[in-house]
């Protein structure tokens, strides 16, 4: 009984483990283009997070099967870096 329970738990853990995916959104840019290349075109779909504005992304996506979205990992509410000045004395 213990062996079969252990086997079920082990098989369940192996089947539940999924391969990890790298982060597809670059946090340095606020806009991403989601490109769809369909089943016939091959290559699947991907994100291109190298745009600084929505109009820039939309101009690149024009005529393609793509959509522009705001980057969910862009630090919008992050405080600006604090600059420290030293006085020479």
Buried (B, 14 or more C-beta within 10 A) or exposed (E): EEEEEEEEEEEEEEEEEEEEEEEEBBEEBBBBBBBEBEEEEEEEEEBBBBBEEBEBBBEBBEEEEBEBBEBEBBEEEEEEEEEEEEEEE
